[in-house]
């Protein structure tokens, strides 16, 4: 009987969170989570757009076509 009394006295002396306190903590923590998710979504969309833009640059659609100058017979004689 003695150990159970000490457990009961420990429970009575330990702080407890009321249901009202839990709802306040939950409501206060919801806003940062939602803002974080929205920020993560926007950052993800930004990096996806950066990736698409870099693919367009490296694809070469916007680069000019380079033409080789025609070889003359004097240039071909120097190479051999």
mmCIF file of the N, C-alpha and C atoms, coordinates in Angstrom:
data_MODEL
# 
_entry.id   MODEL 
# 
loop_
_atom_site.group_PDB 
_atom_site.id 
_atom_site.type_symbol 
_atom_site.label_atom_id 
_atom_site.label_alt_id 
_atom_site.label_comp_id 
_atom_site.label_asym_id 
_atom_site.label_entity_id 
_atom_site.label_seq_id 
_atom_site.pdbx_PDB_ins_code 
_atom_site.Cartn_x 
_atom_site.Cartn_y 
_atom_site.Cartn_z 
_atom_site.occupancy 
_atom_site.B_iso_or_equiv 
_atom_site.pdbx_formal_charge 
_atom_site.auth_seq_id 
_atom_site.auth_comp_id 
_atom_site.auth_asym_id 
_atom_site.auth_atom_id 
_atom_site.pdbx_PDB_model_num 
ATOM 1   N N  . UNK A 1 1  ? 0.811  -1.197 0.000    1.00 0.00 ? 1  UNK A N  1 
ATOM 2   C CA . UNK A 1 1  ? 0.000  0.000  0.000    1.00 0.00 ? 1  UNK A CA 1 
ATOM 3   C C  . UNK A 1 1  ? 0.853  1.260  0.000    1.00 0.00 ? 1  UNK A C  1 
ATOM 4   N N  . UNK A 1 2  ? 1.974  1.207  0.632    1.00 0.00 ? 2  UNK A N  1 
ATOM 5   C CA . UNK A 1 2  ? 2.826  2.385  0.714    1.00 0.00 ? 2  UNK A CA 1 
ATOM 6   C C  . UNK A 1 2  ? 3.326  2.847  -0.662   1.00 0.00 ? 2  UNK A C  1 
ATOM 7   N N  . UNK A 1 3  ? 3.792  1.929  -1.561   1.00 0.00 ? 3  UNK A N  1 
ATOM 8   C CA . UNK A 1 3  ? 4.263  2.394  -2.866   1.00 0.00 ? 3  UNK A CA 1 
ATOM 9   C C  . UNK A 1 3  ? 3.171  3.060  -3.683   1.00 0.00 ? 3  UNK A C  1 
ATOM 10  N N  . UNK A 1 4  ? 1.951  2.561  -3.596   1.00 0.00 ? 4  UNK A N  1 
ATOM 11  C CA . UNK A 1 4  ? 0.886  3.175  -4.383   1.00 0.00 ? 4  UNK A CA 1 
ATOM 12  C C  . UNK A 1 4  ? 0.577  4.581  -3.895   1.00 0.00 ? 4  UNK A C  1 
ATOM 13  N N  . UNK A 1 5  ? 0.700  4.821  -2.595   1.00 0.00 ? 5  UNK A N  1 
ATOM 14  C CA . UNK A 1 5  ? 0.471  6.169  -2.070   1.00 0.00 ? 5  UNK A CA 1 
ATOM 15  C C  . UNK A 1 5  ? 1.531  7.145  -2.575   1.00 0.00 ? 5  UNK A C  1 
ATOM 16  N N  . UNK A 1 6  ? 2.772  6.677  -2.690   1.00 0.00 ? 6  UNK A N  1 
ATOM 17  C CA . UNK A 1 6  ? 3.819  7.580  -3.175   1.00 0.00 ? 6  UNK A CA 1 
ATOM 18  C C  . UNK A 1 6  ? 3.603  7.899  -4.660   1.00 0.00 ? 6  UNK A C  1 
ATOM 19  N N  . UNK A 1 7  ? 3.091  6.928  -5.432   1.00 0.00 ? 7  UNK A N  1 
ATOM 20  C CA . UNK A 1 7  ? 2.794  7.182  -6.837   1.00 0.00 ? 7  UNK A CA 1 
ATOM 21  C C  . UNK A 1 7  ? 1.663  8.187  -6.981   1.00 0.00 ? 7  UNK A C  1 
ATOM 22  N N  . UNK A 1 8  ? 0.655  8.045  -6.135   1.00 0.00 ? 8  UNK A N  1 
ATOM 23  C CA . UNK A 1 8  ? -0.466 8.978  -6.189   1.00 0.00 ? 8  UNK A CA 1 
ATOM 24  C C  . UNK A 1 8  ? -0.023 10.382 -5.801   1.00 0.00 ? 8  UNK A C  1 
ATOM 25  N N  . UNK A 1 9  ? 0.860  10.486 -4.820   1.00 0.00 ? 9  UNK A N  1 
ATOM 26  C CA . UNK A 1 9  ? 1.321  11.815 -4.416   1.00 0.00 ? 9  UNK A CA 1 
ATOM 27  C C  . UNK A 1 9  ? 2.203  12.427 -5.509   1.00 0.00 ? 9  UNK A C  1 
ATOM 28  N N  . UNK A 1 10 ? 2.969  11.574 -6.244   1.00 0.00 ? 10 UNK A N  1 
ATOM 29  C CA . UNK A 1 10 ? 3.768  12.084 -7.357   1.00 0.00 ? 10 UNK A CA 1 
ATOM 30  C C  . UNK A 1 10 ? 2.870  12.611 -8.470   1.00 0.00 ? 10 UNK A C  1 
ATOM 31  N N  . UNK A 1 11 ? 1.786  11.914 -8.741   1.00 0.00 ? 11 UNK A N  1 
ATOM 32  C CA . UNK A 1 11 ? 0.857  12.359 -9.784   1.00 0.00 ? 11 UNK A CA 1 
ATOM 33  C C  . UNK A 1 11 ? 0.214  13.685 -9.421   1.00 0.00 ? 11 UNK A C  1 
ATOM 34  N N  . UNK A 1 12 ? -0.118 13.828 -8.167   1.00 0.00 ? 12 UNK A N  1 
ATOM 35  C CA . UNK A 1 12 ? -0.767 15.059 -7.732   1.00 0.00 ? 12 UNK A CA 1 
ATOM 36  C C  . UNK A 1 12 ? 0.191  16.242 -7.779   1.00 0.00 ? 12 UNK A C  1 
ATOM 37  N N  . UNK A 1 13 ? 1.472  16.004 -7.530   1.00 0.00 ? 13 UNK A N  1 
ATOM 38  C CA . UNK A 1 13 ? 2.424  17.109 -7.512   1.00 0.00 ? 13 UNK A CA 1 
ATOM 39  C C  . UNK A 1 13 ? 2.962  17.440 -8.904   1.00 0.00 ? 13 UNK A C  1 
ATOM 40  N N  . UNK A 1 14 ? 2.860  16.503 -9.868   1.00 0.00 ? 14 UNK A N  1 
ATOM 41  C CA . UNK A 1 14 ? 3.380  16.775 -11.209  1.00 0.00 ? 14 UNK A CA 1 
ATOM 42  C C  . UNK A 1 14 ? 2.413  17.688 -11.958  1.00 0.00 ? 14 UNK A C  1 
ATOM 43  N N  . UNK A 1 15 ? 2.951  18.601 -12.759  1.00 0.00 ? 15 UNK A N  1 
ATOM 44  C CA . UNK A 1 15 ? 2.065  19.510 -13.503  1.00 0.00 ? 15 UNK A CA 1 
ATOM 45  C C  . UNK A 1 15 ? 1.362  18.762 -14.630  1.00 0.00 ? 15 UNK A C  1 
ATOM 46  N N  . UNK A 1 16 ? 0.140  19.098 -14.844  1.00 0.00 ? 16 UNK A N  1 
ATOM 47  C CA . UNK A 1 16 ? -0.634 18.490 -15.926  1.00 0.00 ? 16 UNK A CA 1 
ATOM 48  C C  . UNK A 1 16 ? -1.079 19.593 -16.876  1.00 0.00 ? 16 UNK A C  1 
ATOM 49  N N  . UNK A 1 17 ? -1.265 19.209 -18.115  1.00 0.00 ? 17 UNK A N  1 
ATOM 50  C CA . UNK A 1 17 ? -1.729 20.159 -19.119  1.00 0.00 ? 17 UNK A CA 1 
ATOM 51  C C  . UNK A 1 17 ? -3.218 19.926 -19.313  1.00 0.00 ? 17 UNK A C  1 
ATOM 52  N N  . UNK A 1 18 ? -3.975 20.980 -19.193  1.00 0.00 ? 18 UNK A N  1 
ATOM 53  C CA . UNK A 1 18 ? -5.419 20.842 -19.359  1.00 0.00 ? 18 UNK A CA 1 
ATOM 54  C C  . UNK A 1 18 ? -5.752 20.714 -20.836  1.00 0.00 ? 18 UNK A C  1 
ATOM 55  N N  . UNK A 1 19 ? -6.962 20.294 -21.123  1.00 0.00 ? 19 UNK A N  1 
ATOM 56  C CA . UNK A 1 19 ? -7.373 20.158 -22.519  1.00 0.00 ? 19 UNK A CA 1 
ATOM 57  C C  . UNK A 1 19 ? -7.412 21.519 -23.208  1.00 0.00 ? 19 UNK A C  1 
ATOM 58  N N  . UNK A 1 20 ? -7.691 22.559 -22.471  1.00 0.00 ? 20 UNK A N  1 
ATOM 59  C CA . UNK A 1 20 ? -7.658 23.908 -23.037  1.00 0.00 ? 20 UNK A CA 1 
ATOM 60  C C  . UNK A 1 20 ? -6.244 24.316 -23.408  1.00 0.00 ? 20 UNK A C  1 
ATOM 61  N N  . UNK A 1 21 ? -5.283 23.931 -22.581  1.00 0.00 ? 21 UNK A N  1 
ATOM 62  C CA . UNK A 1 21 ? -3.882 24.234 -22.877  1.00 0.00 ? 21 UNK A CA 1 
ATOM 63  C C  . UNK A 1 21 ? -3.390 23.481 -24.093  1.00 0.00 ? 21 UNK A C  1 
ATOM 64  N N  . UNK A 1 22 ? -3.838 22.241 -24.244  1.00 0.00 ? 22 UNK A N  1 
ATOM 65  C CA . UNK A 1 22 ? -3.442 21.445 -25.408  1.00 0.00 ? 22 UNK A CA 1 
ATOM 66  C C  . UNK A 1 22 ? -3.991 22.077 -26.681  1.00 0.00 ? 22 UNK A C  1 
ATOM 67  N N  . UNK A 1 23 ? -5.236 22.517 -26.644  1.00 0.00 ? 23 UNK A N  1 
ATOM 68  C CA . UNK A 1 23 ? -5.812 23.119 -27.850  1.00 0.00 ? 23 UNK A CA 1 
ATOM 69  C C  . UNK A 1 23 ? -5.114 24.432 -28.200  1.00 0.00 ? 23 UNK A C  1 
ATOM 70  N N  . UNK A 1 24 ? -4.697 25.190 -27.193  1.00 0.00 ? 24 UNK A N  1 
ATOM 71  C CA . UNK A 1 24 ? -3.967 26.430 -27.464  1.00 0.00 ? 24 UNK A CA 1 
ATOM 72  C C  . UNK A 1 24 ? -2.603 26.114 -28.075  1.00 0.00 ? 24 UNK A C  1 
ATOM 73  N N  . UNK A 1 25 ? -1.890 25.133 -27.511  1.00 0.00 ? 25 UNK A N  1 
ATOM 74  C CA . UNK A 1 25 ? -0.590 24.745 -28.067  1.00 0.00 ? 25 UNK A CA 1 
ATOM 75  C C  . UNK A 1 25 ? -0.736 24.224 -29.491  1.00 0.00 ? 25 UNK A C  1 
ATOM 76  N N  . UNK A 1 26 ? -1.775 23.460 -29.734  1.00 0.00 ? 26 UNK A N  1 
ATOM 77  C CA . UNK A 1 26 ? -2.000 22.925 -31.070  1.00 0.00 ? 26 UNK A CA 1 
ATOM 78  C C  . UNK A 1 26 ? -2.308 24.044 -32.061  1.00 0.00 ? 26 UNK A C  1 
ATOM 79  N N  . UNK A 1 27 ? -3.133 24.988 -31.653  1.00 0.00 ? 27 UNK A N  1 
ATOM 80  C CA . UNK A 1 27 ? -3.470 26.085 -32.566  1.00 0.00 ? 27 UNK A CA 1 
ATOM 81  C C  . UNK A 1 27 ? -2.268 26.993 -32.813  1.00 0.00 ? 27 UNK A C  1 
ATOM 82  N N  . UNK A 1 28 ? -1.411 27.182 -31.821  1.00 0.00 ? 28 UNK A N  1 
ATOM 83  C CA . UNK A 1 28 ? -0.218 28.003 -32.011  1.00 0.00 ? 28 UNK A CA 1 
ATOM 84  C C  . UNK A 1 28 ? 0.818  27.313 -32.892  1.00 0.00 ? 28 UNK A C  1 
ATOM 85  N N  . UNK A 1 29 ? 0.867  25.998 -32.845  1.00 0.00 ? 29 UNK A N  1 
ATOM 86  C CA . UNK A 1 29 ? 1.857  25.281 -33.655  1.00 0.00 ? 29 UNK A CA 1 
ATOM 87  C C  . UNK A 1 29 ? 1.360  25.013 -35.074  1.00 0.00 ? 29 UNK A C  1 
ATOM 88  N N  . UNK A 1 30 ? 0.078  25.183 -35.328  1.00 0.00 ? 30 UNK A N  1 
ATOM 89  C CA . UNK A 1 30 ? -0.463 24.917 -36.661  1.00 0.00 ? 30 UNK A CA 1 
ATOM 90  C C  . UNK A 1 30 ? 0.007  25.953 -37.675  1.00 0.00 ? 30 UNK A C  1 
ATOM 91  N N  . UNK A 1 31 ? 0.007  27.209 -37.313  1.00 0.00 ? 31 UNK A N  1 
ATOM 92  C CA . UNK A 1 31 ? 0.386  28.271 -38.244  1.00 0.00 ? 31 UNK A CA 1 
ATOM 93  C C  . UNK A 1 31 ? 1.820  28.106 -38.768  1.00 0.00 ? 31 UNK A C  1 
ATOM 94  N N  . UNK A 1 32 ? 2.820  27.880 -37.916  1.00 0.00 ? 32 UNK A N  1 
ATOM 95  C CA . UNK A 1 32 ? 4.171  27.692 -38.467  1.00 0.00 ? 32 UNK A CA 1 
ATOM 96  C C  . UNK A 1 32 ? 4.287  26.471 -39.375  1.00 0.00 ? 32 UNK A C  1 
ATOM 97  N N  . UNK A 1 33 ? 3.556  25.424 -39.092  1.00 0.00 ? 33 UNK A N  1 
ATOM 98  C CA . UNK A 1 33 ? 3.604  24.229 -39.941  1.00 0.00 ? 33 UNK A CA 1 
ATOM 99  C C  . UNK A 1 33 ? 3.010  24.537 -41.311  1.00 0.00 ? 33 UNK A C  1 
ATOM 100 N N  . UNK A 1 34 ? 1.874  25.214 -41.343  1.00 0.00 ? 34 UNK A N  1 
ATOM 101 C CA . UNK A 1 34 ? 1.230  25.551 -42.619  1.00 0.00 ? 34 UNK A CA 1 
ATOM 102 C C  . UNK A 1 34 ? 2.107  26.513 -43.420  1.00 0.00 ? 34 UNK A C  1 
ATOM 103 N N  . UNK A 1 35 ? 2.673  27.511 -42.766  1.00 0.00 ? 35 UNK A N  1 
ATOM 104 C CA . UNK A 1 35 ? 3.556  28.458 -43.450  1.00 0.00 ? 35 UNK A CA 1 
ATOM 105 C C  . UNK A 1 35 ? 4.788  27.732 -43.984  1.00 0.00 ? 35 UNK A C  1 
ATOM 106 N N  . UNK A 1 36 ? 5.330  26.814 -43.212  1.00 0.00 ? 36 UNK A N  1 
ATOM 107 C CA . UNK A 1 36 ? 6.480  26.041 -43.667  1.00 0.00 ? 36 UNK A CA 1 
ATOM 108 C C  . UNK A 1 36 ? 6.162  25.191 -44.878  1.00 0.00 ? 36 UNK A C  1 
ATOM 109 N N  . UNK A 1 37 ? 4.995  24.571 -44.894  1.00 0.00 ? 37 UNK A N  1 
ATOM 110 C CA . UNK A 1 37 ? 4.597  23.761 -46.045  1.00 0.00 ? 37 UNK A CA 1 
ATOM 111 C C  . UNK A 1 37 ? 4.413  24.620 -47.293  1.00 0.00 ? 37 UNK A C  1 
ATOM 112 N N  . UNK A 1 38 ? 3.802  25.784 -47.136  1.00 0.00 ? 38 UNK A N  1 
ATOM 113 C CA . UNK A 1 38 ? 3.635  26.687 -48.280  1.00 0.00 ? 38 UNK A CA 1 
ATOM 114 C C  . UNK A 1 38 ? 4.987  27.186 -48.794  1.00 0.00 ? 38 UNK A C  1 
ATOM 115 N N  . UNK A 1 39 ? 5.887  27.502 -47.882  1.00 0.00 ? 39 UNK A N  1 
ATOM 116 C CA . UNK A 1 39 ? 7.221  27.951 -48.296  1.00 0.00 ? 39 UNK A CA 1 
ATOM 117 C C  . UNK A 1 39 ? 7.957  26.833 -49.018  1.00 0.00 ? 39 UNK A C  1 
ATOM 118 N N  . UNK A 1 40 ? 7.838  25.610 -48.521  1.00 0.00 ? 40 UNK A N  1 
ATOM 119 C CA . UNK A 1 40 ? 8.482  24.467 -49.166  1.00 0.00 ? 40 UNK A CA 1 
ATOM 120 C C  . UNK A 1 40 ? 7.933  24.243 -50.566  1.00 0.00 ? 40 UNK A C  1 
ATOM 121 N N  . UNK A 1 41 ? 6.627  24.415 -50.722  1.00 0.00 ? 41 UNK A N  1 
ATOM 122 C CA . UNK A 1 41 ? 6.010  24.263 -52.040  1.00 0.00 ? 41 UNK A CA 1 
ATOM 123 C C  . UNK A 1 41 ? 6.535  25.320 -53.006  1.00 0.00 ? 41 UNK A C  1 
ATOM 124 N N  . UNK A 1 42 ? 6.623  26.572 -52.547  1.00 0.00 ? 42 UNK A N  1 
ATOM 125 C CA . UNK A 1 42 ? 7.106  27.653 -53.407  1.00 0.00 ? 42 UNK A CA 1 
ATOM 126 C C  . UNK A 1 42 ? 8.574  27.473 -53.770  1.00 0.00 ? 42 UNK A C  1 
ATOM 127 N N  . UNK A 1 43 ? 9.384  27.046 -52.821  1.00 0.00 ? 43 UNK A N  1 
ATOM 128 C CA . UNK A 1 43 ? 10.802 26.807 -53.106  1.00 0.00 ? 43 UNK A CA 1 
ATOM 129 C C  . UNK A 1 43 ? 10.948 25.668 -54.104  1.00 0.00 ? 43 UNK A C  1 
ATOM 130 N N  . UNK A 1 44 ? 10.141 24.638 -53.946  1.00 0.00 ? 44 UNK A N  1 
ATOM 131 C CA . UNK A 1 44 ? 10.185 23.506 -54.880  1.00 0.00 ? 44 UNK A CA 1 
ATOM 132 C C  . UNK A 1 44 ? 9.806  23.946 -56.288  1.00 0.00 ? 44 UNK A C  1 
ATOM 133 N N  . UNK A 1 45 ? 8.753  24.743 -56.409  1.00 0.00 ? 45 UNK A N  1 
ATOM 134 C CA . UNK A 1 45 ? 8.347  25.243 -57.723  1.00 0.00 ? 45 UNK A CA 1 
ATOM 135 C C  . UNK A 1 45 ? 9.417  26.142 -58.333  1.00 0.00 ? 45 UNK A C  1 
ATOM 136 N N  . UNK A 1 46 ? 10.078 26.940 -57.513  1.00 0.00 ? 46 UNK A N  1 
ATOM 137 C CA . UNK A 1 46 ? 11.142 27.815 -58.004  1.00 0.00 ? 46 UNK A CA 1 
ATOM 138 C C  . UNK A 1 46 ? 12.283 26.997 -58.594  1.00 0.00 ? 46 UNK A C  1 
ATOM 139 N N  . UNK A 1 47 ? 12.734 25.960 -57.871  1.00 0.00 ? 47 UNK A N  1 
ATOM 140 C CA . UNK A 1 47 ? 13.856 25.162 -58.365  1.00 0.00 ? 47 UNK A CA 1 
ATOM 141 C C  . UNK A 1 47 ? 13.468 24.334 -59.581  1.00 0.00 ? 47 UNK A C  1 
ATOM 142 N N  . UNK A 1 48 ? 12.205 23.938 -59.667  1.00 0.00 ? 48 UNK A N  1 
ATOM 143 C CA . UNK A 1 48 ? 11.764 23.239 -60.871  1.00 0.00 ? 48 UNK A CA 1 
ATOM 144 C C  . UNK A 1 48 ? 11.815 24.174 -62.076  1.00 0.00 ? 48 UNK A C  1 
ATOM 145 N N  . UNK A 1 49 ? 11.412 25.422 -61.887  1.00 0.00 ? 49 UNK A N  1 
ATOM 146 C CA . UNK A 1 49 ? 11.469 26.394 -62.980  1.00 0.00 ? 49 UNK A CA 1 
ATOM 147 C C  . UNK A 1 49 ? 12.913 26.694 -63.368  1.00 0.00 ? 49 UNK A C  1 
ATOM 148 N N  . UNK A 1 50 ? 13.799 26.787 -62.390  1.00 0.00 ? 50 UNK A N  1 
ATOM 149 C CA . UNK A 1 50 ? 15.219 26.998 -62.689  1.00 0.00 ? 50 UNK A CA 1 
ATOM 150 C C  . UNK A 1 50 ? 15.755 25.830 -63.507  1.00 0.00 ? 50 UNK A C  1 
ATOM 151 N N  . UNK A 1 51 ? 15.353 24.614 -63.169  1.00 0.00 ? 51 UNK A N  1 
ATOM 152 C CA . UNK A 1 51 ? 15.782 23.444 -63.932  1.00 0.00 ? 51 UNK A CA 1 
ATOM 153 C C  . UNK A 1 51 ? 15.267 23.471 -65.354  1.00 0.00 ? 51 UNK A C  1 
ATOM 154 N N  . UNK A 1 52 ? 14.005 23.853 -65.534  1.00 0.00 ? 52 UNK A N  1 
ATOM 155 C CA . UNK A 1 52 ? 13.447 23.946 -66.891  1.00 0.00 ? 52 UNK A CA 1 
ATOM 156 C C  . UNK A 1 52 ? 14.170 25.012 -67.711  1.00 0.00 ? 52 UNK A C  1 
ATOM 157 N N  . UNK A 1 53 ? 14.438 26.150 -67.086  1.00 0.00 ? 53 UNK A N  1 
ATOM 158 C CA . UNK A 1 53 ? 15.132 27.226 -67.795  1.00 0.00 ? 53 UNK A CA 1 
ATOM 159 C C  . UNK A 1 53 ? 16.546 26.812 -68.185  1.00 0.00 ? 53 UNK A C  1 
ATOM 160 N N  . UNK A 1 54 ? 17.238 26.102 -67.305  1.00 0.00 ? 54 UNK A N  1 
ATOM 161 C CA . UNK A 1 54 ? 18.598 25.681 -67.645  1.00 0.00 ? 54 UNK A CA 1 
ATOM 162 C C  . UNK A 1 54 ? 18.582 24.652 -68.764  1.00 0.00 ? 54 UNK A C  1 
ATOM 163 N N  . UNK A 1 55 ? 17.563 23.806 -68.817  1.00 0.00 ? 55 UNK A N  1 
ATOM 164 C CA . UNK A 1 55 ? 17.449 22.865 -69.931  1.00 0.00 ? 55 UNK A CA 1 
ATOM 165 C C  . UNK A 1 55 ? 17.259 23.615 -71.244  1.00 0.00 ? 55 UNK A C  1 
ATOM 166 N N  . UNK A 1 56 ? 16.476 24.679 -71.224  1.00 0.00 ? 56 UNK A N  1 
ATOM 167 C CA . UNK A 1 56 ? 16.268 25.471 -72.437  1.00 0.00 ? 56 UNK A CA 1 
ATOM 168 C C  . UNK A 1 56 ? 17.569 26.115 -72.895  1.00 0.00 ? 56 UNK A C  1 
ATOM 169 N N  . UNK A 1 57 ? 18.351 26.587 -71.952  1.00 0.00 ? 57 UNK A N  1 
ATOM 170 C CA . UNK A 1 57 ? 19.615 27.227 -72.314  1.00 0.00 ? 57 UNK A CA 1 
ATOM 171 C C  . UNK A 1 57 ? 20.564 26.208 -72.933  1.00 0.00 ? 57 UNK A C  1 
ATOM 172 N N  . UNK A 1 58 ? 20.682 25.041 -72.308  1.00 0.00 ? 58 UNK A N  1 
ATOM 173 C CA . UNK A 1 58 ? 21.636 24.051 -72.789  1.00 0.00 ? 58 UNK A CA 1 
ATOM 174 C C  . UNK A 1 58 ? 21.129 23.276 -73.996  1.00 0.00 ? 58 UNK A C  1 
ATOM 175 N N  . UNK A 1 59 ? 19.855 23.364 -74.284  1.00 0.00 ? 59 UNK A N  1 
ATOM 176 C CA . UNK A 1 59 ? 19.318 22.668 -75.451  1.00 0.00 ? 59 UNK A CA 1 
ATOM 177 C C  . UNK A 1 59 ? 19.820 23.309 -76.735  1.00 0.00 ? 59 UNK A C  1 
ATOM 178 N N  . UNK A 1 60 ? 20.017 24.591 -76.738  1.00 0.00 ? 60 UNK A N  1 
ATOM 179 C CA . UNK A 1 60 ? 20.624 25.263 -77.869  1.00 0.00 ? 60 UNK A CA 1 
ATOM 180 C C  . UNK A 1 60 ? 19.646 25.892 -78.830  1.00 0.00 ? 60 UNK A C  1 
ATOM 181 N N  . UNK A 1 61 ? 18.389 26.005 -78.477  1.00 0.00 ? 61 UNK A N  1 
ATOM 182 C CA . UNK A 1 61 ? 17.426 26.643 -79.376  1.00 0.00 ? 61 UNK A CA 1 
ATOM 183 C C  . UNK A 1 61 ? 17.762 28.108 -79.605  1.00 0.00 ? 61 UNK A C  1 
ATOM 184 N N  . UNK A 1 62 ? 18.307 28.734 -78.627  1.00 0.00 ? 62 UNK A N  1 
ATOM 185 C CA . UNK A 1 62 ? 18.552 30.171 -78.718  1.00 0.00 ? 62 UNK A CA 1 
ATOM 186 C C  . UNK A 1 62 ? 19.972 30.487 -79.184  1.00 0.00 ? 62 UNK A C  1 
ATOM 187 N N  . UNK A 1 63 ? 20.786 29.486 -79.431  1.00 0.00 ? 63 UNK A N  1 
ATOM 188 C CA . UNK A 1 63 ? 22.149 29.721 -79.865  1.00 0.00 ? 63 UNK A CA 1 
ATOM 189 C C  . UNK A 1 63 ? 22.208 29.822 -81.378  1.00 0.00 ? 63 UNK A C  1 
ATOM 190 N N  . UNK A 1 64 ? 23.076 30.660 -81.912  1.00 0.00 ? 64 UNK A N  1 
ATOM 191 C CA . UNK A 1 64 ? 23.187 30.767 -83.376  1.00 0.00 ? 64 UNK A CA 1 
ATOM 192 C C  . UNK A 1 64 ? 23.894 29.540 -83.952  1.00 0.00 ? 64 UNK A C  1 
ATOM 193 N N  . UNK A 1 65 ? 23.563 29.220 -85.185  1.00 0.00 ? 65 UNK A N  1 
ATOM 194 C CA . UNK A 1 65 ? 24.226 28.117 -85.862  1.00 0.00 ? 65 UNK A CA 1 
ATOM 195 C C  . UNK A 1 65 ? 25.564 28.602 -86.397  1.00 0.00 ? 65 UNK A C  1 
ATOM 196 N N  . UNK A 1 66 ? 26.589 27.826 -86.161  1.00 0.00 ? 66 UNK A N  1 
ATOM 197 C CA . UNK A 1 66 ? 27.919 28.184 -86.638  1.00 0.00 ? 66 UNK A CA 1 
ATOM 198 C C  . UNK A 1 66 ? 28.203 27.402 -87.909  1.00 0.00 ? 66 UNK A C  1 
ATOM 199 N N  . UNK A 1 67 ? 28.624 28.117 -88.924  1.00 0.00 ? 67 UNK A N  1 
ATOM 200 C CA . UNK A 1 67 ? 28.965 27.450 -90.182  1.00 0.00 ? 67 UNK A CA 1 
ATOM 201 C C  . UNK A 1 67 ? 30.473 27.410 -90.325  1.00 0.00 ? 67 UNK A C  1 
ATOM 202 N N  . UNK A 1 68 ? 30.970 26.314 -90.862  1.00 0.00 ? 68 UNK A N  1 
ATOM 203 C CA . UNK A 1 68 ? 32.407 26.192 -91.085  1.00 0.00 ? 68 UNK A CA 1 
ATOM 204 C C  . UNK A 1 68 ? 32.768 26.901 -92.380  1.00 0.00 ? 68 UNK A C  1 
ATOM 205 N N  . UNK A 1 69 ? 33.876 27.602 -92.384  1.00 0.00 ? 69 UNK A N  1 
ATOM 206 C CA . UNK A 1 69 ? 34.301 28.218 -93.642  1.00 0.00 ? 69 UNK A CA 1 
ATOM 207 C C  . UNK A 1 69 ? 34.732 27.117 -94.614  1.00 0.00 ? 69 UNK A C  1 
ATOM 208 N N  . UNK A 1 70 ? 34.498 27.314 -95.876  1.00 0.00 ? 70 UNK A N  1 
ATOM 209 C CA . UNK A 1 70 ? 34.873 26.270 -96.842  1.00 0.00 ? 70 UNK A CA 1 
ATOM 210 C C  . UNK A 1 70 ? 36.386 26.091 -96.898  1.00 0.00 ? 70 UNK A C  1 
ATOM 211 N N  . UNK A 1 71 ? 36.804 24.826 -97.056  1.00 0.00 ? 71 UNK A N  1 
ATOM 212 C CA . UNK A 1 71 ? 38.234 24.526 -97.155  1.00 0.00 ? 71 UNK A CA 1 
ATOM 213 C C  . UNK A 1 71 ? 38.729 24.869 -98.556  1.00 0.00 ? 71 UNK A C  1 
ATOM 214 N N  . UNK A 1 72 ? 39.851 25.517 -98.616  1.00 0.00 ? 72 UNK A N  1 
ATOM 215 C CA . UNK A 1 72 ? 40.474 25.793 -99.916  1.00 0.00 ? 72 UNK A CA 1 
ATOM 216 C C  . UNK A 1 72 ? 41.592 24.790 -100.154 1.00 0.00 ? 72 UNK A C  1 
ATOM 217 N N  . UNK A 1 73 ? 42.036 24.700 -101.347 1.00 0.00 ? 73 UNK A N  1 
ATOM 218 C CA . UNK A 1 73 ? 43.073 23.721 -101.682 1.00 0.00 ? 73 UNK A CA 1 
ATOM 219 C C  . UNK A 1 73 ? 44.396 24.043 -101.000 1.00 0.00 ? 73 UNK A C  1 
ATOM 220 N N  . UNK A 1 74 ? 44.686 25.321 -100.743 1.00 0.00 ? 74 UNK A N  1 
ATOM 221 C CA . UNK A 1 74 ? 45.945 25.682 -100.081 1.00 0.00 ? 74 UNK A CA 1 
ATOM 222 C C  . UNK A 1 74 ? 45.934 25.232 -98.623  1.00 0.00 ? 74 UNK A C  1 
ATOM 223 N N  . UNK A 1 75 ? 44.747 25.290 -97.950  1.00 0.00 ? 75 UNK A N  1 
ATOM 224 C CA . UNK A 1 75 ? 44.649 24.824 -96.571  1.00 0.00 ? 75 UNK A CA 1 
ATOM 225 C C  . UNK A 1 75 ? 44.798 23.319 -96.500  1.00 0.00 ? 75 UNK A C  1 
ATOM 226 N N  . UNK A 1 76 ? 44.250 22.597 -97.451  1.00 0.00 ? 76 UNK A N  1 
ATOM 227 C CA . UNK A 1 76 ? 44.358 21.144 -97.424  1.00 0.00 ? 76 UNK A CA 1 
ATOM 228 C C  . UNK A 1 76 ? 45.783 20.698 -97.705  1.00 0.00 ? 76 UNK A C  1 
ATOM 229 N N  . UNK A 1 77 ? 46.557 21.472 -98.485  1.00 0.00 ? 77 UNK A N  1 
ATOM 230 C CA . UNK A 1 77 ? 47.954 21.133 -98.741  1.00 0.00 ? 77 UNK A CA 1 
ATOM 231 C C  . UNK A 1 77 ? 48.805 21.349 -97.498  1.00 0.00 ? 77 UNK A C  1 
ATOM 232 N N  . UNK A 1 78 ? 48.468 22.347 -96.687  1.00 0.00 ? 78 UNK A N  1 
ATOM 233 C CA . UNK A 1 78 ? 49.231 22.602 -95.462  1.00 0.00 ? 78 UNK A CA 1 
ATOM 234 C C  . UNK A 1 78 ? 49.002 21.517 -94.424  1.00 0.00 ? 78 UNK A C  1 
ATOM 235 N N  . UNK A 1 79 ? 47.802 20.952 -94.388  1.00 0.00 ? 79 UNK A N  1 
ATOM 236 C CA . UNK A 1 79 ? 47.478 19.932 -93.395  1.00 0.00 ? 79 UNK A CA 1 
ATOM 237 C C  . UNK A 1 79 ? 48.213 18.634 -93.673  1.00 0.00 ? 79 UNK A C  1 
ATOM 238 N N  . UNK A 1 80 ? 48.491 18.319 -94.926  1.00 0.00 ? 80 UNK A N  1 
ATOM 239 C CA . UNK A 1 80 ? 49.148 17.048 -95.253  1.00 0.00 ? 80 UNK A CA 1 
ATOM 240 C C  . UNK A 1 80 ? 50.630 17.139 -95.292  1.00 0.00 ? 80 UNK A C  1 
# 
